Amino acid sequence: MPNTYRLIDLRPDRHPDLLPWSPVLAETAARRVAATNMPAILLRSQSAYVLLGPQDRRLPKLSEGLRWLKSQGLPVLFRLGGGSAVLLDHHCVSFAVIRPSRDLTAWRTNFIVMTQGVLRGLAMLGVSAQFGEAPGSYCPGPYDLLVAGKKVAGVAQAIRGGYAMVSGMLIVDQDPVATTALLQEFYDRAGKVQLLRSEAVADLASWVPVTVNQVFDAIIEGYSQTDVLHQDPLTHDEIMLAQRLYQERNLA
């Protein structure tokens, strides 16, 4: 039996007013899922910002790294789920699939099942992706999406507050070399010894000619093949909550 999802489609040409709050909109939607028991899929683009993971809080010179990122004009926020630093911008499409859940043992199944619509959407675009970890990529994880061994999407998960959320960032036409160099510089300044490899990352446009809007459409179609989606934009109360959450999460 198909699931019914609330679909929140926040592509930039439709909701430019929400771009400033983009980093916390998935959490905002997740809180409503927990309150209503209605699953949701949120797709968004964003103005440029850097998202840090829990392990980044312990960097020996974190304040120096943060000062440098801010000098580059980049807001910095901490993520709900696991992982480490990533750069998100308008060259990426972010997704979040959210279901009511309190089962902490279901994390592996969640990764696989809740990402299937993304995989189907990529296949429709001519991109055959699979789960895996690309050694040397920034923010590596075992459930990232790889094409020919290169990371094209980072995928993370959070289970809390009555919901499970699998979220990720598809690299549409972001420059892997420039992004990797920026994150490497952050870690160097923050005192972490590691070597990031830009060749471990690829953008979708390096495989097929594709635009951000085409990726939005493909993901929606990917989930529509097995589930029922109904468009339901964010409410005024949700936008107010997002603004408050942004102030809490923004490290500035």
N, C-alpha and C positions, 0 to 999 in steps of 0.2 A: 504494500500500500504506500503511495507516495506521501512524503512529508509536505506540509504547507509552511512556507517561509515568508516572513515579511522581507521584502526587498527594498533596500535603501541604496539608490543609485545616485552617487554624488560625483559624477564626472564634472570636470572644472567648468565647462561651458554652460552647465545648467545651474550650478550653485556656487558661483565665485565668492559669495558672501560667507560661505562656511569654510573656505580654505584656511583662515587663521586658526580654527579650532580642530582641524583635521586630525592632529595626532591623538586626540582623546575621544573621537567620535565612536570608535569601536567599543570602548569602555562604556560610553553613554548608552549605546544600543544594547550592550550586554546587561546592563542593570535593568532595562525594561524587559528583556527576556526572562530574567530571574523573577521579576514581579508578575509577569503575565503568562509565563510558560509557553509563549509563542516564539518558536525559533526565528532567527533572522540571518540574512546575508547582507553585509554592507560592502559596497565597492566604492573606492574613493581615490582621488588624486590629491596632491598636496603641494603647498609651497615648500621650499627646501628646509629641512631640519635634520638634526642628528638624534638618533634614538640609542640610548645606552642600555645595557643589560645589568642584571644584579651583580655579576662578577666585576663590572667596571666600577662599582662603588668602592672597591677595595684597592684601586690603583694607587701606588705610593705617591704619585704627584698629580692626582686627579685635578686639583684646582688649577695647576698650570695648563693641563690639557684643555680644561673648560675655558680658561681665559683665551687660549689660542682659537678655539672653535668660535667663540663669540666675536673675536677680532675678525673672523672671516664672514661675519654677518649671519651666523647660523644659530637659531634657537636650539637648545639641548633639553631633552626630556628623558626620563627613565621609563622603560617598558614594563608592562604587567607580567609578561611571560619571560622565559629564559632567553639566553643568547647574549650577544655583545654588540659593539657599536655598528650601526648602519647609517647610511645617508639616504634619505627619502626625498624625492622632489617630483616635479611635474613630468619627468621622464619615466616614472614608475606608476604602476597600478597596484594599490593595496587592497587586500580582501580580508574579510573576517566572516567566519561561519560560526554561529553561536547557537547552542542548544541548551535547554534546561538540563542540569546534571549536578549531582553531588558525588558521583562515582570516581574516586581518585585512581582506581585501578584501570579505568578505561582509556588512559591517555594514548596507548599505542593504537587501539582501534579508532579513536577519534582522529588521529593524524591521517590514517588511511582512508576512512570512510568520508570524513567531512571535506576532504580535498579532491574527491573524485570529480566534481563539477569543473574544477580548475583544470584538471588533467584532460577531461573531455573537451573543454574549450580550447586548450592549446592544440590538441589533436586536430580540431576543425580548422585551425590556422595553419596546419602543416608542421607542427612542432611536436615531436614525440619525446615527452619528458618522463623521468622516473625518479623515485625517491633515492636519496643517497647523500653522502657528504663529500665535498670537493676539498681535499687537503690544501691548505694555504689560502683558501678564500676567507674573506671577512665574515664574521658571525657564522661559522660553520655549524651545521647540525645534521643529524642522521636522516631527517625528513625534509631536507631541502629538495628542491626540484632541479634535476640535472639534465642537460642535453649533451650527449657525447662527453660525459664526464665533467662538464663545466656547469657551474651554478647559474641558473637563470631566475631563481626565486628562493628567498629565505622563508622558512615556515616555522612558526613557534606556537606554543599552546599555553593557555592559562585555565585552570580549573579552580573556581572560587565563587563565593557568594551565590551559589545556586545555579551556576552556569559553567559550561565548558566552551571555550573559544579557541578555535584554530585560525590563526591569522598569518598573513604573509605579504611579501612585496615582490611583484613581478617586475623584472628589469626590462622595460620595453626598449628604450633607446638611450639609456644612461651610459656614459663612457666608463667602462670598467677600469681603465688605466687611471683616469683622473680621480675616480671615487676611491680606488684602492690607495692611491698616493695620499689623499686627504686623511683617510682613516689611519694609515701608517704614521703620518706626521702626528696625529693626535696621540697615538699610543707611545710614540717615541717621547713626546713631551710629557706624557702622563707617567712615564717610568716603567712601561711594560716592554720587556724584551721579546719580540716576536717578529717574524718576517711574513708579511702578507704578499700573495702572488696574484697580480692582476690577470695572469693567464688562466687562473682557476675560475674566473668569472666571465660570463658572456651576456650580452643583451639579446633579446629576442630578435631585434632587427638585424642582427648579424647572421641569423639563420633564414628569416623570411621577411619580406617587406610588410611591415605592420605598424599601425598607429595606436595611440592610447585608446581612442574610441573603439577601434576594432577589437582590442583586448577586452574592454568592458562588454561589448556585445557578445563576444565569444564565451566569456565566463557565464553570462546570464543564460545563454543558450545551453551551455554545458550542464547547468543545474536544472534548467527547464525540461531537459530530456527525461528526468526521473522524478522531479518534484514539482510542486505547484508554487509559483512565486506570485505575490501580489505587491504592487508598488505601494509603499506607505512611507511618505517622507517624515523626517524628524519633526517632532512637535516643538512648540515654543518652549515648553518646560524642559525638553531634552537639550535644546540649544542653550538655555540658561545654565543647565547642569554642565554642559561641555565647557562653557566659559569659566565656570568655577574650577572644574577639574584641570583645565589648562593652567590656571594660575598656580594650582597646587603642584603640578608635575613639571612646570617650566623651571629649570635650574637657574635662570636669570634672577 
